[in-house]
Amino acid sequence: MKNTIKIFVAILFASFILASCNSSEKAKTSMTGKWILKSAMGIESQDGDNTYMLLNDDNTAIEKNKFGESKRTWSIKGDSLCLKATEEDGGIESCGSYKLDGDKLVWNLMDVEMIYEK
């Protein structure tokens, strides 16, 4: 009986670990792609498709705006989406809470709400 309980607990523990890894991979997969800025602080973007962030499978990223294109890395840390500049650009990491709803990404970075769409 004790062995049965130990086996059950081990299986339960393993299923929790696998489920959390799987959901993390799903989050990463749904985050990858080209995200076009639609609005920031409630103001509609006037740049069309020219302001975006491209999140790649290998956690590299390209951030493009009217000032140019910058290489970044990206990660998910808890409930935050983080973009980190290359060392040449200062290596600063910016993290903010995010909500993903299909092809819509709402990212709150330093109290600025930005809405992106794929």
Secondary structure, DSSP 8 states (H G I E B T S, - for coil): -HHHHHHHHHHHHHHHHHHHHHHHHHHHHHH-EEEEEEEETTEE-SSTTSSEEEE-TTSEEEEEETTEEEEEEEEEETTEEEEEE-GGGT--EEEEEEEEETTEEEEEETTEEEEEE-
